[in-house]
Structure formats: structure tokens, C-alpha cells
Amino acid sequence: MARYLEPRLERASRADMRRLQARRVRQQVAHARARSPFYRRKLAGAPTVKTLEDLARLPFTTKDELKDNQAAKPPWGDVLAVPFEDVLRIHMTSATTGRPLAFLDTAEDWYGFYHSYARALHAFGVRKADMVMAAFSYGPWIGYWSGFYAAQDLGCLVFPAGGLSTEQRIDALRTWPITVLGCTPSYALFLAEQAAKKGIDLAKDTKVRITWHTGEPGASIPATKAKIEAAFGSRAYDLPGLTEIAAWGFECDARSGLVHVNEDYCYPEVLDEAGEPVRPGGRGELVFTSLYRKAMPLIRYRTRDVVQLADRRCPCGRTLLALEGGVLARLDDMKKVRGIIVYPRRVEELVRPFSGVDEFQIVFRRHEGLDDIVVRIDPSPALARAECDGLCRQLSEALRVGLGIRVTVEATEPGALPRWDHKARRVKDERTEVPF
């Protein structure tokens, strides 16, 4: 069974990959400058890009700029760099922060997006003989469509589940020989929880062998991954992506803790706070330049994702740039509490190892004039009151040590906290004045 979908690219020498990237960067910048009114204005007076090093002399593009542009020139601004009649697809961002963005694609753009996704599925071990369910929300969000098309691109039989309820999806998993499931990590845990309430063990009562997860960082958190794998009796994989860029990265079957970057589709920079490239092992913000999208090309797009550039090779043999542990944090999610920086992902890393926690919520509040963090947990119904109280004490101590700040832990009634079939929204900031 071939390990690589495209070995020439996935195992390219660094020199060959950089030549490919340099050619595509030159083409993309020239195309954007010539065809996109947005970039014609933005790049006026900017130097010509001849090498990859020249790219650093161009300005960043930010999500706020794109939001302002689409608000000023509705409905999709003037980034568009092809005639409107050449556009085939429209997708919307999930708007985890503010107004959703609309993104348009040509047929070739769309193929690039779902084919980069297909490379990821293949790296997980998905093959033509598999039957795949993409259990993402049906609508203008790219998660459902890209997963569906990517599985088809590999020749898989795809079970359409976008419009089904949770109960219908559980029934389908039991009825049909579905071997691969894609969904957000939060929804995977919710599916398993709902099935268990009906006496259904998805690890025993289905044929699922691989699950993949996108939309949230949960599948790159070891404790969350382990919980999903136990629930389905399968192997879980992380697939980070951006509606604006591509299915830009993937874990592989070597399960080494690294995420490979599809750097032939999007040129990556990992930059420190001063905007300088980090060295291997260093952490910084991930910045992408799209190398394939012609309808709405993005140049030096700040993802706001914090990543760590790997300083080791993956045993799988791929030579693609790799990141340690995928997306480690989002700058947009960063909170400051009594002088301490807190990321929700770090809270999840500390909460998930506690098997008695079915769901949780993070609340930032001002209590008696001081900032405070409350972690509300939805305890397993099997826990007695004394066990629940002990769980709260243990978790409070783990959070204090792991975050370096005192955290209040409160238990709700079992099942009281919300669940999600799309991106989870576990964080509430009730402070009227946020100190950051």
C-alpha cells in the first residue's frame, strides 16, 4: 500500500521544493498585483518579487483588512482577481471572531483545496476501499464540502451526512460499513456520549477505523485524541486548515507528533514578534502565501496561529516542512488574567486527562474587583457527589500548577453544558473591560 499520494512532492528535496515555491510565488504576486484591485492598491510601490527572500519585503495581509474590505465593498470586497463568471464556488468562514468572510474559488482553485485535503486523508491511511462519512454541518462552510470531495478524490464511497441529526448519524454508523469518520473533535466526543446514552458502544458496534478532525485543535491534544480513539476504537488524526488558504497540514500514519505542511500549496513563514523567521525549534506566528488560488489570492496572510517549527525529521520519510504538535495556540484566543497569559488550548490540555469530565466551559470574569477564571465541568453521570467534589479539587490543583494561577472549578449537573456539531464555543469572557 503506497504511503504517499504524491511522492514526488511529499519527498521533494529542499532545493526542488524551493524552486517550485519561488516560481509559484512570483506568479501569484504578479497575478494579484495585475488582477486584484485590493492588491493593486496594497502593493503599490512594493518591490518586485524575484526570490522567496523578496517576499518578506511585502506587507502582511490580515483578516481584519479582509473584513473591512468586504464590509466596504459588499458582498465579497475587491480581492477578486478573476472575472466573476469564472467563479465556481463560494464558502464562508465560521466567524469564530466577528463577521464571516466570503471566499470565491474557480474550478481549479477548488480542486487545489480538496486535493490538498485528499493528500491528508491518504496520509492517515484512507484508501479507495473505505466508506467515508463527513459529519460536518451542511451549508456554506468549507469543512463539509472539502471533506466530501477529498474522499471522492481518493475514490472512496462517501455517505452524505451533512444534513442528518446526531441520532441519524449514529444509526448510519451502525447500519452501513463506514470505516472513516470526519468531524470536529468536540462533535466526535458528543457522538460517543449520545451513543452511550442509548447503550451503543461505537468502538464495538461500528466499523470505524480512522477518524479525522478539523476546525479545532483538539485532535492535536494527546488527552483529547486518546479520548476520541477510545470512544471509537480507531486512530484519530488532526487536519488543520483555513477556508482562506487550504487544508494546509496533516498528521501522518507515523504518529510522531508532527504536522506536515502542504508547502507546495501555501508558502509558510513562522515569524517571531519582531517579524523575523524563527529557527528550528522556535515558536512564532504562522503566515501563509497562497500558491494556487487565483480567484482570491492571499499574500503573507497572518493566520494568528502559534506554531513551533520542528527540529527533527518525521520517520514517515516526508521532507515537507513540519510543525511540532500542530497549532499550539491562537493569538486571537489569548487572555490575560492577573498578569498571566492564558490560552484555552492549554486549559483543554489540563482538563481532558480527567476521565470523569464529559464536557467543560471556561469563563473569564471579574470577581470582587479581580480577574478570575472559572472552569465549569460537566461530570460523568456515574460519579457520586463525593467523587465529583474530589474531581473538582484535583482539577483545580492541576490547573493551578499548569497555568500558574488559581482557578475556580465548578461542577454542573450532568448534561447541563452545551454540545456542538460544529466548532465548539467553550470560552465566555464576561469582563466588561478586558485587560489586554
N, C-alpha and C positions, 0 to 999 in steps of 0.2 A: 504494500500500500504506500503510494507516494506521500512523502511527508510534506512536500512543498507544492503549492498550487502553481507558482511561477518561480521555479528555482533560479532562473537567470537573474531575476530582480531581487528575490529574497536572499540570495547568496552572492550578490554582486560584490566585486572588490570595491574598496573605498574610492579608488581613482575612477572606476567606471560609474559609480553612483554619483559622484560629484560632477562628472562631465554631463550626465543626464540632467541633474538638478540645475546646473548652470545654464544649459540650453533652454530648459523649460522656464526658469526664472526670467531669462532675457525675453523670451516670447511672451510670457504672461505680463510683465511690466510694460512692454511695448504695446501689447493689446489693450491693457487697462488705460494707458495714457492716451491712446489714439481713439478709443471707442466709448469709454465711460466718462460722462460729464463730471461725475463725482471725483474721479481720479485725475481727470484733466486739470481740475482746479487744485486738487490736493498736491499733485506732483509738479505743478508749475514752478520752474526754476530748479527742480531737483536734478541731480546729476544723472547721466545715462548709466544704466546698469550693464556692465560687461562681464563681471565676475560675481561669484557668490559673496565675496567680501564687500563689493559695492552695495549690496542690499542693505547693509547696516547704515548707509548714509541716507536712506529713505525714511520718512516719518512713519510712526505706527498708525494703524487703524484700530479704533476702539468700538465696542458695542454701543456706547453712548452716542458716538458720532453717527452710527447707522440708524439708531433710534431717532435721533434728531432729524436726520435726512429724510427718513420715511414719514415722520410727522409733518415736516415742512413741505414735502412733495409726495403726498399720498397717491396711491397706496403703498408703493414699494421704492420710493425715492428715485434717484437717478444714478445709482451704481450700475444699472443695467448697461451691458456693453455689447449687446446683440440686438437685432431687430425684434420687436415684440412677437412677430409671427414665427420666429424660430424657437420660442419658448414652449416647452412641453409640460413641465411640472411646476407646481407651487407647493411649498411646505412652510410651516410656521414653527418658530422656536416655541418651547414650552413656557416661556415667560416666568422662569423661576425668579427673575429680578426684573420687574417692570413690564412695559409694553412688549408684546410679542413682535418678533421680526418676521417679515415675509421674505422668502428666498425663492428665486426662479431658476430653473435649470433647462438647458437644451437637452435633446435626447442623448448627446454624447456626454454631457455633464452628469446626467442621471445614471448612465451606465458606469461612469467612473466612480460615483458614490457607492452604488450597490456592489460593484465588482471589488472595491476595496473591502467592503463588508464580507463578501464571499471569501476573500483571502483569509479573513479572520476565522470564519466558520470552518474552513478547511484545516486551519492550524489547530483548531480544537479537536479535530477528528471527525467532523461531519463529512459524510460521503453520499454518493448518489443513492445508495440503498436505504438511507434514512428517511423517515417520515417526520416532518418538522411542524411544530406549532409555534407561531409567533404571537404570543399572548400580550400584545401591546394594544393601546387604545386605538380604535379606528377613527380617523379624522385627518386633519392636515398635518399631523405630527409625523416626522420622518421615521421614527422608530419602527412603527408597524410596517410601513411600505418598504423600507430598506431591508429589514429582516426577511420579509416575504420574498422580495425579488432576489436577494442574495442566495437564499436557499434554492430558489428556482434556477439561478445561475449555475449552481452545482449539480443540477439535475434531480434534486430531491422532490419527493411528493410533499406538497405543502397543504396542511389543514388550515383553512381560513377561520380564524378565531377572533378577529378584531372586534366584532360586534356582539360576541357572546357574553353572557353573565359568568360570574365565577362558578356557579353551580353547573352551568352547561360545559364550561371548560374542564372541570373535574370529571364530569361524565364522559367527555370526549377522550380524556387521557386514559380512562379505564376501558373505553369501548374500542378504540382504534389503536393500531400498533405504532403509536407515536413514540419515537426514540429520542427526539431532540426538542427541547423547550426553550424559548427565548422570552424574557420578561425582565422587568426591573427586579433588583434583589428584594425590595420590600414586598413586591407582589408575589414572588416565589414563596416567601415565608407566610404570607397571608393565605395563599392557595393551600399550603400544607396545613395551616391551622384550621381552615374551614373544612378541609377533608377529614381531619382528625375528629372534628365535632360530629361527623357523620359515621365515625368508626372506620374510615378509609385510611389505610397506610399507603401513601403514594410510592414509598420505596418498594413495597411488596406488590401492590395492586396495579402498577403501570409498568411499561417497558422503557421508561425514560432512562437513558444512559449518559446524556450530556445536557447540561443547561448552560445558557449563556445570558449575560446580564449587562445592561447598559442603562444610561440615564441617571445613575447614581454610582458612587464609589464603593458600594457595599461588597461587591464580589471581589474587590482587591483587599478587603479587610479579612485577615485569616479567620477570625472567630465567626464572622458573618458567612464567609464561604463554607466553613465547616458545618454550620447550622443548616445551610441550604443542601449541602451534599448528604447530610444525614437524613434530611426530610425526604429526599428523592432517591437516595441510593445511587447517586450519579456523580459525575465530575462537573464542577461549576467553573465557569471561565468569565473573565472580565473583558468587556469590549468598549473602551472609551471612544466617544465620538462627539462631533459637533455638527449640528444642522448647517452651520455656516461654512464648514470646512470639508469634512469627510468622516468616514469611520476610520479614524486616524491611527488607532492602535489595537493591539491584541496580545493576550497571553498565548502560550502555545502548550502543546502536549508535554513538553519537558517539565512544566510546572515549577520553574526555577524562581518564581517571584519577580520575573522581569516582564515588562510590557514592550513589545516591538512596535516601532513607529513606521507607518507606511510612508516613508520619506520620498518615494517616487511620486506620491500624490500630493504631499504637502511638505514644504521645506521647513524643518523645525529649527528654532533657536531657543536656547534655555538661558535666560538672562538674569543677572543679579539686580539688586535695587538700583545700581548705577547704570543699568542698561548694557553691562558688559557680559560676554559669554562666560558661563561657569566652566570649570574644569571637570573632568570625570569624577564623580562622587559628590559634586556640588549641587546645591538646590537653587532653583530660580523659577521665574515665571515662563511658561511655555508660550512661544509666539510662533504663529504659522503663516506661511505664504502659500496660497493655493497654487498648485502646479497643473491643474487640469480643467478647472471650471472657467468657462468662457462667458456665461451669461452674467454672473455676478462675481467677478474675481476679487479676492481679498488679498491685500499686500501687507505683510507684517502685522497680522491681526493678533491683538493681545487677548489671549484666552482667559486670563485671570486664574488659570490653574497653576498650582505649585507642584513641581515635579523634581525628581532627583536623577541627574544624568548617571547612568550605570558606569561603573568602572570595572566591569567583568563581562565576559562573553557568555552567552547562553549555550548550554550543551546541545541545543537543537541544531546548531550549525548556521543559523541565520546571521547575516552580517548587518542587518538593518540596525540603525541606532536604537538603543534600548533604554528604558527608564526603570528605576528601581521602585517596584510597588505601585506603578501606575500614577494616578492623580492623588497626591498626598493631602491636598487642601485646596480650597477655593478662596482667593483673596476677597471675593465678594461676601463670603460667609464668615469672615473673620470678625470676632467680637472682642472687646476689651472690657474686662471686669476687674476693678480694683487694681489696675496696672498690669494685669496678666492677660496675654493674648490667648483666646480660646477658639479652637476650630471644632465645629460639630462632628467632623470625621473622627477626631481624637476621642470625643465623648463616646461615639459608637464603638471604637476600638476597645474602650474600657467596659462598656455595658454588655456587649454581645457575649463575652465568655461566661456570663452568668446564665445558666440554663433555665433558671426559674423566671426569666424575663421574656414575656411573649412580645411586647412592644414597649416603646418608650417615647417620651417627648421632652424636649429641652426648652425651658422657659428662662429668659433673662428678664429680671425685674428690679425695681428699686424698692428696698425694704428698710424701713426706719432710716431713710436717708443714705443708705449704702446700696451699691450694686450687688446683686445676688444671683446665683444660678440655682434653679430648681430642676431636678430630673425626675419626671413622673414616670413610674413604671407600671405596666400592665402585667401583674403577676400571673403565673400559671394557675389555672383553677385547682390544680392538685395540691397547692400549698396550703397548709394550715395557717391560721393567723400568726402563731408564734414563729413559724418558718418564714413567713412573709416579713415580719418585723426584723428577723435576723438577716434576711436578704438585704433589706434596706440599709442596715448598719454596715454590712460587709461592702456593699456597693458604694456607700458614702465614703468609706475609708479608701477604697480603690480609686475613686475619683479625686479625692484629696491628694493622694500620693501622685497620681498620674497627671493631674492638671496643675498641682501646686497651689490650689485654692480650695477653700471649704465649699462644699456643695450640699444643698438640702435634697434629700431623696424622699419622695412621697409615693406611696402605693395607691393606685386607684382600684376600683372594683374590676375583677377580671372581665376583659372585653370592652372596657369603657373608652379606651383611647381609639382614635380613628385609624383605619387601614386605607391603603391606596392601591389602585390598579394602574397608576402611572407613577410619576416621580413623587416620592414621599415628601411631606412638608411637616417635619418633626420639630422645627425650630420656631419659637414665638419670642419676639422681643417686645416686651410690654413697657419698656422705658420710654418716656416722652422725650428725654434728652439723652442721646447715645454718645458716650464719651470717646468718640473716635472719628 
